[in-house]
Amino acid sequence: MKTTETQLIAEIETNNNQGEVMETNETQVVAETTVETSETATINPGEAPATETAVTEPTAATAPVMFEPHPLSAIFPPLSETGLRQLTEDIMANGQQQPLVITEDGKLLDGRGRQEAIRRAGQTPQIVCLTKETDPLKYLISANLHRRMLSDDQRCVVAASIQQQLAKLSKTARAKTAAAARHGKVKVAKGPQATPKERSAIAAAKMFNVSPAKVKLATRLIKESPAAAEAVKNGTLSFKHASRDVWAAKKVAEIEQAATEFTTETQNAFDKVCQLYHTDFRQLLELRPDLRGAVDYLVSDIPYEFSDLHLVPELGKFAAEVLKPGGQMVLMIGTAGLPPVVSGILQTPELEWRWMLSSVMAGGGGVSTMHGIYNVNQFFKPILIFRKIGADFPAFISKDVIDAGPKSDLKGIHPHTQSPEGFVNIMRALDVRPNSLILDTFCGLASTGVSSLRMNCKFVACDIEKKYIDFSRSRLMAEWSALHPQTVVVAEALKEAA
């Protein structure tokens, strides 16, 4: 037995392959669309019905009528103001070419922009009415899927909206299948089955030619910020910027809330482990001379731009001063800058090359341009490891291919923010021991610091941007609260007892 989603996709693809496409001033529209109903009835919008039909014959209203939109009609984005003006002019010149499609209860299912253009043109609308046997969702998808000139971002949000409707269909279909199986009418496959939500996400993604992962992200965007999702669907905001802004704002609010709950006792314990400084790394030893020869690991995601690579030889000299003998410098870099970074660090005689890790990014990290010639979709970033001469290597590297972890929700605050999970994976591969001192010379939003706390290490960092240092302090405080909940509880109890 075919699943509801598979049947729906097959029907819609068949219907749209049979439809004739014509050009208007609005966009491409389907002049004739056929949708198969559950009882083999057919719809022919704008044409006289056959003997068995799922729509009434097209009729002209006796007076201008404005139909209330059907809830499903909002799945697809409305026409822009420019599109409405063009369609209005076309209707005034050539008449209404496509009817409005309404349901039996008088709700406008398809043709919101058309209705508004007809109203502006001062004309009487032509309408067709679906019968109750016709599935409104199937009709709406079939009528709009291929005639709409939607961007990839818009298709993702529309697919996420439809996915919720498909989930309901899938749940109903599974219930019917289970009932039929109990009576021995069908056989049900053994083993774990995908949930209706998972099945509908896959079906919606296939229908709109987008990835299920992006449909999942679009579903999250709809849930967390309907206004942002609507802006993406209408084409006024990109999915990338909308999701970054929304998830960054949510994450920032969580971090700030956690930071406000710090007590004096918790703050004292935190300050012994984390110290952040608003300064250039070249001046850090003036503030912390005790760091000389005391750092176990210098771990940093350094600036990738070629204009910043002049700092690399100075970073090498600084590392030689602060690292313990045998201490390691671990640098995440851009692939294009690998040659100058390696040669720049090795200008410092106290440092030697140890190894390189690959931080692998699922789905690629976006296209990078090297020297303006090569465009490469990067699927990994190099992690370079150098060692201060003077002691044997620490424990072996357990593996040199590392999962970069999920993309950070904070990229809307700092575009180069990395995943703490990825840095934890790096530290585990390097066999970083608890209580080690980790130093980051380019703090950013302190992903290195978060991973250091998770590895039970001490952390020191600096950055030339005060706003990043201030935010990093709040972020690390929030992480500390999550890792040491009892500290806060005990401190509050002592405070109340006093």
C-alpha positions in Angstrom: 0.0 0.0 0.0 1.4 3.4 -0.9 1.8 6.0 1.8 -0.3 9.2 1.8 2.8 11.3 1.0 3.9 9.1 -1.9 0.5 9.1 -3.4 0.2 12.9 -3.0 3.6 13.5 -4.7 2.8 11.2 -7.6 -0.6 12.8 -8.2 0.8 16.3 -8.1 3.6 15.5 -10.5 1.2 13.8 -12.9 -1.2 16.7 -12.7 1.4 19.4 -13.4 3.0 17.4 -16.2 -0.4 17.4 -17.9 -1.1 21.1 -17.4 -0.6 23.8 -20.1 1.5 26.8 -19.1 0.8 30.3 -20.4 2.6 33.6 -19.9 0.8 36.6 -18.3 2.1 39.9 -16.9 1.9 38.4 -13.5 4.0 35.3 -13.9 3.6 31.8 -15.4 0.3 30.3 -14.4 -1.2 26.9 -15.0 -4.0 27.3 -17.4 -5.3 23.8 -16.9 -4.5 21.7 -13.8 -5.9 18.3 -13.1 -6.0 16.9 -9.6 -7.1 13.3 -8.8 -9.3 13.0 -5.8 -9.8 10.1 -3.5 -12.8 9.0 -5.6 -11.2 9.5 -9.1 -13.1 12.7 -9.7 -11.2 15.4 -11.6 -11.0 19.2 -11.5 -10.7 21.4 -14.5 -10.6 25.0 -13.2 -12.0 27.4 -15.7 -13.7 24.7 -17.9 -17.2 23.3 -17.9 -17.5 20.2 -15.8 -17.7 16.7 -17.1 -20.5 14.3 -16.0 -18.7 13.6 -12.7 -16.8 16.6 -11.6 -15.3 18.1 -8.4 -16.1 21.7 -9.2 -19.1 23.7 -10.2 -19.3 25.3 -13.6 -17.5 28.7 -13.7 -20.0 31.4 -12.9 -19.9 35.2 -12.8 -20.9 36.9 -9.6 -23.8 39.4 -10.1 -21.9 42.0 -8.0 -18.3 42.5 -6.9 -17.7 40.0 -4.1 -14.7 39.7 -1.8 -14.3 36.2 -0.5 -12.7 35.4 2.9 -9.4 33.6 2.4 -9.3 29.9 3.3 -6.7 29.1 6.0 -4.7 27.0 3.6 -4.4 29.8 1.1 -1.8 31.5 3.3 0.7 28.6 2.6 1.9 30.2 -0.6 3.2 33.8 -0.5 1.0 36.7 -1.8 1.8 38.8 -4.9 4.0 41.8 -4.4 2.6 45.2 -4.9 4.4 45.4 -8.3 2.9 42.0 -9.3 -0.6 43.2 -8.2 -0.2 46.4 -10.4 0.9 44.3 -13.4 -1.9 41.8 -12.9 -4.5 44.6 -12.5 -3.4 46.2 -15.8 -3.5 42.8 -17.5 -7.0 42.1 -16.3 -8.2 45.6 -17.4 -6.7 45.0 -20.8 -7.5 41.4 -21.4 -10.1 40.3 -18.8 -9.8 37.7 -16.1 -8.0 34.6 -17.5 -8.1 32.4 -14.5 -11.1 31.9 -12.1 -11.1 32.3 -8.4 -11.3 28.9 -6.7 -13.5 28.8 -3.6 -14.6 26.0 -1.3 -18.2 25.0 -0.7 -18.3 27.1 2.5 -17.4 30.2 0.4 -13.7 30.5 1.4 -11.2 31.6 -1.2 -8.7 28.8 -1.7 -6.7 30.0 -4.7 -6.5 33.5 -6.2 -5.9 36.0 -3.4 -3.8 38.3 -5.7 -6.3 37.7 -8.5 -9.2 38.8 -6.3 -7.5 42.0 -5.3 -6.5 42.8 -8.9 -10.1 42.2 -10.0 -11.3 44.5 -7.2 -8.9 47.2 -8.3 -10.0 46.7 -11.9 -13.6 47.2 -10.9 -14.6 43.9 -12.6 -16.9 41.1 -11.6 -15.0 37.9 -10.7 -15.3 34.5 -12.4 -15.3 31.7 -9.8 -15.3 27.9 -9.6 -16.3 26.0 -6.5 -14.7 22.8 -5.3 -17.0 20.1 -3.9 -16.4 18.6 -0.5 -15.0 15.5 -2.1 -11.9 17.4 -3.4 -9.0 17.7 -1.0 -8.2 21.4 -0.7 -4.6 20.8 0.1 -4.0 18.7 -3.0 -5.7 21.2 -5.2 -3.7 24.1 -3.7 -0.4 22.4 -4.1 -1.1 21.3 -7.7 -2.3 24.7 -8.7 0.7 26.6 -7.3 3.7 24.3 -7.1 5.1 24.9 -10.5 3.5 28.1 -11.6 5.0 30.1 -8.7 8.4 31.5 -9.3 9.6 30.8 -5.8 13.2 31.1 -4.6 14.9 28.3 -2.7 14.3 30.1 0.6 10.6 30.6 -0.1 10.2 26.9 -1.1 11.7 25.8 2.2 9.2 27.9 4.2 6.3 26.8 2.1 7.4 23.2 2.4 7.6 23.5 6.1 4.0 24.9 6.2 2.7 22.1 4.0 4.6 19.6 6.1 2.4 20.2 9.0 -0.7 19.5 6.9 1.0 16.3 5.5 1.7 15.1 9.0 -2.0 15.2 9.7 -2.7 13.2 6.6 0.0 10.7 7.4 -1.3 10.2 10.9 -4.8 9.5 9.6 -3.4 7.1 6.9 -1.4 5.2 9.4 -4.4 4.8 11.6 -6.4 3.4 8.7 -3.5 1.1 7.8 -3.2 -0.2 11.3 -7.0 -0.9 11.4 -6.7 -2.8 8.1 -3.8 -4.8 9.4 -5.7 -5.8 12.5 -8.3 -7.3 10.1 -5.7 -9.0 8.0 -6.4 -6.9 4.9 -2.8 -5.5 4.6 0.6 -6.5 5.8 2.6 -3.9 7.8 6.4 -3.9 7.5 8.2 -5.0 10.6 10.9 -3.0 12.3 11.0 0.7 13.4 8.8 3.0 11.3 9.3 6.7 10.7 7.0 9.0 12.6 4.3 11.0 10.7 6.4 14.1 11.3 9.5 12.6 9.7 7.6 11.1 6.8 5.8 14.4 6.1 9.1 16.4 6.2 10.7 14.1 3.6 7.6 14.3 1.4 7.4 18.1 1.6 11.1 18.3 0.9 10.8 16.1 -2.2 7.8 18.0 -3.4 9.6 21.3 -3.4 13.1 20.0 -4.3 14.7 21.1 -1.1 16.6 19.1 1.6 14.6 17.6 4.6 17.2 19.2 6.9 16.3 22.7 5.6 12.6 22.0 5.9 13.3 21.1 9.5 15.1 24.4 10.1 12.3 26.3 8.4 9.8 24.5 10.7 11.8 25.7 13.6 11.8 29.3 12.2 8.0 29.2 11.8 7.6 28.1 15.4 10.1 30.5 17.0 9.4 33.6 14.8 6.3 33.5 12.6 7.0 37.1 11.5 10.5 36.3 10.2 9.2 33.1 8.5 6.5 35.2 6.8 9.1 37.7 5.6 11.2 34.8 4.1 8.1 33.4 2.4 7.2 36.8 1.0 10.8 37.2 -0.4 11.7 40.3 1.7 14.2 38.5 3.9 16.7 35.6 3.2 16.4 32.4 5.2 20.1 32.7 6.2 19.7 36.1 7.8 16.3 35.4 9.3 17.4 32.2 11.0 20.7 33.7 12.2 19.0 36.8 13.7 16.2 34.8 15.4 18.3 32.1 16.9 21.0 34.5 17.9 18.4 36.7 19.7 17.0 33.6 21.5 20.4 32.4 22.5 21.5 35.8 23.7 18.4 36.1 25.9 19.1 32.7 27.5 22.7 33.7 28.1 21.9 37.0 29.6 19.2 35.5 31.9 21.6 32.9 33.2 24.3 35.5 33.8 22.0 37.6 35.9 21.4 34.7 38.3 25.1 34.6 39.4 25.7 35.1 43.2 28.8 36.6 44.8 30.0 33.1 45.8 29.5 31.8 42.3 31.2 34.8 40.8 34.3 34.2 43.0 34.5 30.5 41.9 34.0 31.5 38.3 36.7 34.2 38.4 39.3 31.6 39.5 38.7 29.6 36.4 37.9 32.2 33.7 39.7 35.6 33.0 38.9 37.7 30.0 40.8 40.8 28.9 40.0 43.6 26.4 43.4 43.9 24.8 45.5 42.9 21.9 47.4 39.6 22.5 50.7 41.5 22.1 49.9 43.5 25.2 48.4 40.6 27.3 51.7 39.8 29.1 51.8 43.4 30.5 48.5 42.6 32.2 49.3 39.0 33.1 53.1 38.5 33.3 52.4 35.3 35.3 51.3 33.6 32.0 54.9 33.3 30.8 55.8 29.6 30.6 52.5 28.7 32.3 50.1 27.9 29.4 49.4 24.3 28.4 47.5 25.0 25.2 47.1 28.1 23.0 43.9 27.3 21.1 42.4 29.9 18.7 40.4 30.4 15.6 42.6 33.1 14.1 41.5 35.8 11.5 41.4 34.3 8.1 41.8 37.4 5.9 45.1 37.8 4.1 45.3 41.4 5.5 45.6 39.9 9.0 48.2 37.3 8.3 51.0 39.8 9.1 50.2 39.0 12.8 51.2 35.3 12.4 55.0 35.7 13.1 54.1 37.8 16.2 51.7 35.2 17.3 54.5 32.6 17.1 56.8 34.7 19.2 54.0 35.2 21.8 53.3 31.5 21.9 56.9 30.7 22.6 56.8 33.1 25.6 53.6 31.8 27.2 53.7 28.0 26.5 55.2 25.5 28.8 58.0 23.4 27.3 56.1 20.8 25.3 53.0 23.0 25.3 51.0 23.2 22.1 49.6 25.9 19.9 46.4 24.7 18.1 45.2 27.0 15.3 42.0 26.8 13.2 42.7 28.6 9.9 41.3 29.2 6.5 42.7 26.8 3.9 43.9 29.6 1.6 46.1 31.0 4.4 47.8 27.7 5.3 51.2 28.4 3.6 51.8 31.8 5.2 50.5 30.6 8.6 52.9 27.6 8.7 55.9 29.5 7.5 55.1 32.5 9.8 54.9 30.3 12.9 58.0 28.4 12.1 60.0 31.6 12.0 60.1 31.2 15.8 62.9 28.7 16.5 61.3 27.6 19.8 58.3 26.1 17.9 58.1 23.1 15.7 55.5 21.5 13.6 53.6 18.6 15.1 50.5 17.6 13.1 47.3 18.7 11.4 43.7 17.8 12.1 40.7 18.1 9.7 37.6 19.7 11.2 34.8 18.3 9.0 31.7 20.3 8.4 28.5 18.4 7.4 27.0 19.8 4.2 30.0 22.0 3.5 31.0 25.4 4.8 30.1 27.5 1.9 32.1 28.5 -1.2 35.5 30.1 -0.6 37.5 32.0 -3.2 41.2 31.5 -3.3 43.2 34.3 -4.9 40.1 35.3 -6.8 40.6 32.2 -9.1 39.4 29.0 -7.5 35.9 28.6 -6.0 35.8 25.7 -3.5 32.9 24.4 -1.4 34.8 23.6 1.8 33.9 20.6 3.7 36.7 20.9 6.3 39.0 23.4 8.0 42.6 22.7 8.8 43.6 22.6 12.5 47.4 23.2 12.7 49.3 21.9 15.8 52.7 23.3 16.8 54.8 22.4 19.9 57.2 24.4 22.0 60.5 22.6 22.0 61.9 21.4 25.4 59.8 18.4 26.5 58.5 15.2 25.0 55.2 15.1 23.3 52.1 14.6 25.5 49.8 11.6 24.8 49.2 10.5 21.3 46.5 12.1 19.0 43.6 9.8 19.1 42.3 10.8 15.6 43.0 13.5 13.1 39.5 13.8 11.5 37.2 15.8 13.8 33.5 16.5 13.6 33.1 20.3 13.6 29.8 20.0 15.4 26.5 21.8 14.6 26.6 25.4 13.3 26.4 27.9 16.1 23.2 29.8 16.7 25.4 32.8 17.5 26.7 33.4 14.0 24.3 36.3 13.8 26.3 38.0 16.5 29.8 37.1 15.2 29.9 35.5 11.7 33.1 33.4 12.5 31.7 31.8 15.7 32.5 28.1 15.8 30.7 25.3 17.6 31.9 24.5 21.2 31.1 20.9 20.4 33.7 21.0 17.6 36.4 22.4 19.9 35.6 19.8 22.6 36.2 17.2 19.9 39.5 18.8 19.1 40.6 18.8 22.8 39.6 15.2 23.3 41.5 14.2 20.2 44.6 15.9 21.7 44.1 14.3 25.0 43.8 17.6 26.9 43.9 16.8 30.6 41.6 18.4 33.2 42.8 21.5 35.0 45.0 22.4 31.9 45.4 26.1 31.2 43.9 27.1 27.8 44.6 30.5 26.3 42.8 32.0 23.3 44.3 35.1 21.7 41.3 35.9 19.5 38.4 35.3 21.9 35.5 36.2 19.6 32.4 34.8 21.4 34.5 32.4 23.5 33.6 29.0 21.9 37.0 27.9 23.0 36.2 29.0 26.5 32.9 27.1 26.6 34.7 23.9 25.5 37.4 24.5 28.1 34.8 24.6 30.9 33.3 21.4 29.5 36.7 19.8 29.7 37.2 21.0 33.3 40.0 23.3 32.3 41.0 26.9 33.2 40.6 29.6 30.5 42.2 32.9 29.7 41.4 35.0 26.6 41.7 38.4 25.1 40.1 40.3 22.2 40.4 43.8 20.8 36.6 44.2 20.6 35.1 45.1 24.0 31.6 44.0 22.9 32.8 40.5 22.3 34.6 40.3 25.6 31.5 41.5 27.5 29.3 39.0 25.7 31.9 36.2 26.2 31.9 36.8 29.9 28.1 36.4 30.0 28.2 33.4 27.8 30.9 31.7 30.0 28.9 32.6 33.2 25.8 30.9 31.6 27.9 27.8 30.8 29.3 27.7 34.3 25.8 27.8 35.7 24.8 24.9 33.5 27.8 22.9 34.5 27.6 23.7 38.2 23.9 24.0 39.1 24.6 22.9 42.7 26.9 25.8 43.2 24.2 28.3 42.6 21.6 26.4 44.7 24.0 26.1 47.7 25.0 29.8 47.4 21.4 30.9 47.4 20.6 28.7 50.4 23.4 30.2 52.4 22.3 33.7 51.4 18.7 33.0 52.6 20.0 31.5 55.8 22.1 34.6 56.5 
